[in-house]
C-alpha cells in the first residue's frame, strides 16, 4: 500500500476541515434563518444542539477516517468485522459527494460572478431595490452565463486538488480561510459603525423568548436542530477523509472542538454583518436565500465605499464556497486513489469532465429546464438535488456513522472511544449515560430529523399539525 499523504501542519488540518464545514450554510443560510426565527433566542438553541448533536457525530466521522487511514469509500472495509456489510454504505456516501457538487458548483459560480461584477462593473450600485432583484432573475435566466461560471468554479476547485494535499489543498485553503476571516472582520466593523446598526445588534444578541412563541417553539427547535446538523457537513464522509490524513498526537475531541468553534464563529460573524446591515437600512433580515443577491446589494449601494464593501463581501462568499468545493473534491479524488489506485492528476481530469457534465441540469434548471418543477410551481432542479443531499443522504449517512461507531455489530463503542480519546487534549467523560446517549438517543434524533424533513416537504399539513 502506498504511503498515506498527511497534512504538513495541524493548523492545515483544522483550516481545511473547517473550510469544508464553513460553506454557504454558514454565511448564507444561518443569517436569514436566524432572522426568520427570532434572532438571539434561536442562536442559543442552535448552539445547544450543536454541542450535544453535531459535535459528537463530527468526532465519529473523524474517528472512522483516522482509524482506517482511508476515505469513506474504503474506511468501513478496513474497520468492519468479518461477515458484515457496512462497506456497502460507502458507495451512496461517495455518490452524495457527487450530488452535492452537482449544485454547489453552480451556486459557487453565482458568488464568483457577483464578485467579478462588483469589481469590473459596479452597476448594481446604481439600481433601485426592485431592479437589483430583477438582475438576479436575469442572471438565473442566462444559461450560457451560469454554465461558464459553473465550469470556472469546477476548474478552480479541482486545479487546487490536482496540486496535492500539502501543496494544493492545505496551502491554498490556509490562504483562503485566512483571507476570509480578515475580510469578515473588516466588514463586521464597517457594518457595526453604520447608523441604526445597533437595533440589528440588539435583535441578534439579546434573547427575546417571546419571539420563539411567535414563530412556533416546535418549528424553531426543529430548525435549530437541523441547522446544527447540516452546518458541519456530516453524513457523507466529507469530514472523515481529513481524519485519515492526521496523526494521533491530539484527541479527536480537541480537533473537532476547534473546527466547531471556527465554523460557528464564522456563522455568527456572518450574522453580525448581514443582520445589522439590514436593520441600518430598513430591510428585513428574513428575506430567505434572496437575502444575499437581492437584498444585500441594496445595502451596499447605500453605504459609503459600498462598491468596495460589496466586492469584499462577495469575495469572502466565494472563498467560503470554494473552500467547501476543494474539501469535497479532495474526498472524491481520494476515493479514486484509494479504491481504484488511480493517480491523483488523472483522477482530477476524469472528475472535471464528470462533475461539469453532472452539474449541467442545475445550471440549466433556471432557464432551459425551468419547466421541470419537481416539488410543484416555483421549484427547480437545485431544490431536488439539495433535498436529496440535505434531507436524505446527510441524515441517513450520519445514522450509519452513529450506528457503526456504537453498535457491537459495527466497529463498537470501545474501539470508537479509544480512537477518539487517543492523543493529548479533551477526552470523553467515562459516564455510562454518555454511551447510552450515543447508542440510543442520537439514532432516534437523526431518525426524527429525517422523518420531519420528509413530512415538511411532502405532507406540510401533517408537519404543521405536529408543531401546532
Number of C-alpha atoms within 10 A of each C-alpha: 5 6 5 11 13 17 21 15 11 14 14 19 23 22 25 27 32 28 27 28 27 30 28 21 18 25 23 21 20 23 30 23 23 25 23 18 24 23 29 22 21 25 21 14 17 23 17 14 18 24 13 14 19 25 20 20 24 28 26 28 28 29 28 31 26 24 22 21 23 27 32 30 26 21 24 25 18 14 20 18 15 7 7 12 12 19 16 13 18 22 14 16 23 21 16 24 21 22 20 22 23 27 25 26 29 28 22 26 26 24 25 24 23 25 22 15 16 24 17 10 12 18 13 22 20 13 15 13 17 11 14 21 19 14 15 15 14 13 17 17 18 15 18 13 15 24 21 14 21 29 22 18 28 27 19 14 26 25 19 22 28 20 17 16 21 17 14 18 26 27 19 20 28 20 12 21 21 13 14 21 18 13 17 21 16 14 21 19 12 15 25 19 13 16 13 17 21 17 15 24 21 14 19 24 16 11 17 16 14 12 18 20 14 11 13 15 18 15 18 25 18 18 19 24 22 22 21 24 26 20 23 28 25 26 29 31 31 29 29 29 29 26 29 25 20 23 16 15 11 17 22 31 25 18 22 24 18 17 25 24 12 20 22 23 15 22 22 19 19 23 29 24 25 25 28 28 31 23 21 22 17 13 17 16 24 19 16 18 14 14 21 21 18 22 22 20 28 26 23 22 21 14 20 11 10 18 21 14 22 27 21 20 27 23 25 25 28 25 27 29 27 30 29 28 28 27 26 27 28 25 27 24 24 26 23 19 18 20 12 10 13 15 13 18 17 14 20 26 15 11 20 19 13 13 21 22 12 17 25 19 21 26 32 22 22 23 19 13 15 16 14 16 15 13 13 8 9 11 16 22 23 23 16 16 20 17 16 15 23 21 20 18 24 24 27 23 22 27 21 19 27 25 21 23 26 24 15 12 14 21 21 18 19 14 16 18 20 15 20 27 20 18 17 13 13 17 16 15 10 9 8 8 10 13 17 12 14 21 19 15 14 21 20 14 15 22 16 14 21 20 15 19 21 16 16 13 13 12 12 14 11 13 18 14 8 12 13 10
